[in-house]
Amino acid sequence: MKKLIAAIVLSLITVSVSFAGENPKLWKEINRKLKVDVSQVSLSKIHKNYVVVKFRIVEGEVEILGSLGSEELRALIVNKLEEMDIVSKSDESKIYRYKFNFRAEG
């Protein structure tokens, strides 16, 4: 069980930094607040498990503009992002694109 929790935490940390370079404070806030339990999702050991989310921040809330990736993972990430209140300064006209990568451990 400890190994699974560690894998979940490590999975969340593997978000692609290349997409987050535009606003590092926003990236850090999302990474800190985004806690997803992927223990009920069957991750592929062969294929890449990822979610790409395109969004903007409007009045401190995440507005999802689109997402790609595994159906189960995508639903988890999108729901968590939509529930977040963002305090980091961000441009409402700016569209962000983050990629969340997950690895199957074991």
C-alpha positions as CSV (number, residue, x, y, z in Angstrom):
1,M,0.0,0.0,0.0
2,K,2.9,2.4,0.8
3,K,4.4,1.6,-2.6
4,L,1.1,2.5,-4.3
5,I,0.8,5.8,-2.4
6,A,4.4,6.7,-3.3
7,A,3.7,5.8,-7.0
8,I,0.7,8.1,-7.0
9,V,2.7,11.0,-5.6
10,L,5.5,10.4,-8.0
11,S,3.0,10.2,-10.9
12,L,1.7,13.6,-10.0
13,I,5.2,15.1,-10.0
14,T,5.9,13.9,-13.5
15,V,3.7,16.6,-15.1
16,S,5.6,17.9,-18.1
17,V,7.4,21.0,-17.1
18,S,7.7,22.3,-20.7
19,F,4.0,23.3,-20.6
20,A,4.4,24.9,-17.2
21,G,7.3,27.3,-18.0
22,E,5.0,30.2,-18.8
23,N,3.7,30.6,-15.2
24,P,5.7,28.7,-12.7
25,K,3.7,30.0,-9.7
26,L,0.5,28.7,-11.3
27,W,2.1,25.4,-12.0
28,K,3.4,25.0,-8.4
29,E,-0.1,25.9,-7.0
30,I,-1.8,23.3,-9.3
31,N,0.8,20.7,-8.5
32,R,0.4,21.3,-4.8
33,K,-3.4,21.2,-4.8
34,L,-3.9,18.4,-7.3
35,K,-4.3,15.2,-5.3
36,V,-5.7,12.3,-7.3
37,D,-6.2,8.7,-6.2
38,V,-5.4,6.6,-9.2
39,S,-5.5,3.3,-7.3
40,Q,-8.9,2.5,-8.9
41,V,-7.6,3.2,-12.4
42,S,-5.9,0.4,-14.3
43,L,-2.7,2.0,-15.8
44,S,-1.1,0.4,-18.8
45,K,2.4,-1.0,-18.4
46,I,2.9,-0.9,-22.2
47,H,1.2,2.4,-23.3
48,K,1.8,5.8,-22.0
49,N,-0.8,7.0,-19.4
50,Y,-1.3,10.7,-19.7
51,V,-3.8,13.5,-19.8
52,V,-3.3,16.8,-21.6
53,V,-5.5,19.6,-20.4
54,K,-6.1,22.9,-22.1
55,F,-7.6,25.5,-19.8
56,R,-7.6,29.1,-18.7
57,I,-8.1,30.8,-15.3
58,V,-11.2,33.0,-15.0
59,E,-11.8,34.8,-11.7
60,G,-9.8,32.2,-9.8
61,E,-11.5,29.2,-11.3
62,V,-10.2,26.7,-13.8
63,E,-12.1,26.7,-17.1
64,I,-11.4,23.6,-19.1
65,L,-11.3,24.2,-22.8
66,G,-10.3,20.6,-23.8
67,S,-8.6,17.5,-22.7
68,L,-7.0,14.4,-24.3
69,G,-5.9,11.1,-22.8
70,S,-7.2,8.0,-21.0
71,E,-10.9,8.3,-20.3
72,E,-10.6,7.4,-16.6
73,L,-7.6,9.5,-15.9
74,R,-9.0,12.4,-17.9
75,A,-12.2,12.4,-15.9
76,L,-10.2,12.4,-12.6
77,I,-7.9,15.2,-13.6
78,V,-10.6,17.4,-15.1
79,N,-12.9,17.0,-12.1
80,K,-10.1,17.9,-9.7
81,L,-9.0,21.0,-11.7
82,E,-12.6,22.3,-12.0
83,E,-13.0,22.1,-8.2
84,M,-9.9,24.2,-7.6
85,D,-9.7,27.8,-6.5
86,I,-6.6,29.4,-7.9
87,V,-5.0,32.3,-6.1
88,S,-1.9,32.7,-8.2
89,K,-1.9,35.7,-10.5
90,S,-2.8,34.7,-14.1
91,D,-3.8,36.3,-17.3
92,E,-7.5,35.4,-18.0
93,S,-6.9,35.6,-21.8
94,K,-4.0,33.2,-21.6
95,I,-4.6,29.6,-22.5
96,Y,-2.5,27.0,-20.6
97,R,-1.7,23.5,-21.7
98,Y,-0.4,21.0,-19.1
99,K,0.5,17.4,-19.6
100,F,0.1,15.0,-16.7
101,N,2.0,11.7,-17.0
102,F,1.3,8.6,-15.0
103,R,3.4,5.4,-14.6
104,A,2.2,1.9,-13.7
105,E,4.5,0.7,-10.9
106,G,5.1,-3.0,-10.1
